[in-house]
């Protein structure tokens, strides 16, 4: 099995979380938004997008996404 890159795993996890909550989202839209946010952080910190992805986005941060998504899902249903 080929190893998936971190960015692809982030997109997949976000899409899966939305799906688990009964929603749907286009992975291409998620990827574009995530890339835009990574680029903005990189610009603000004067570092490369690769450094942001490698050093500032980790599993702890990802764990925090699920409760936020659940709150959003609850608010719109």
N, C-alpha and C positions, 0 to 999 in steps of 0.2 A: 504494500500500500504506500503510495506517495505521501510525503509529508506536506501538509497544507501550510501555507504561510499564515502569519499572525493576522494580517489584515483580512484575509478570506475567512479565517475562523471567527473574527469579530463580527463580520457581516452575517455569517451563518448563525452565530449565537443570537444576534439581535432578531433576525428573521424567525428563528425557532421560538424565541421568547414571545414575540408578537403572535405567532401561530398558536402557541399554548394558551394564550389569553383570548383566543377566539377571533383574532384579527388577521389581516393579511397585509403584506407590504412587498413591494417590488425590490428584490435584492440589489438591482442596479441603482435604485433611488437611495437605498441605505448606503451603498458603497460611495456614491457621489457625495452625500451629506457627511459621511464619516471622513472622507478625504478632505473636504472643505474645512472641517473642524480641525483636523490634524494640521493642515497647511496654515490655518490661522494661528494656532498655538505655536507652530514653528516660527512664523514671522514675528510674533510677539516676543518670543524668547530668543530670537536670533540664532536658531539652531536649524538643523535639517529636519524634514518630515520623518525621515528614517529614525532619527534620534528620538523624536517624540514617540513614535510607535514602539521603539525598543525600550526606552527608559521611563516613559511617563504613563503608558497605558499598560496596566497589568491585570491579573486575575482579580485582585481586590477591588479595583475600580469597576470591573465587569460585574462583579457580584452586586454592586450597588445599582446597576441598571434595572435589575428585575423588580425591586420594590417600586421604583419610579414608573416603570411601564405598567405595573399593576394599578397604581394610582391613576394614571392617565386613562387606562382602560375602564376603570370604575367610573371615572368622571364623564366619559362619553357614552356610557351605556345606560 
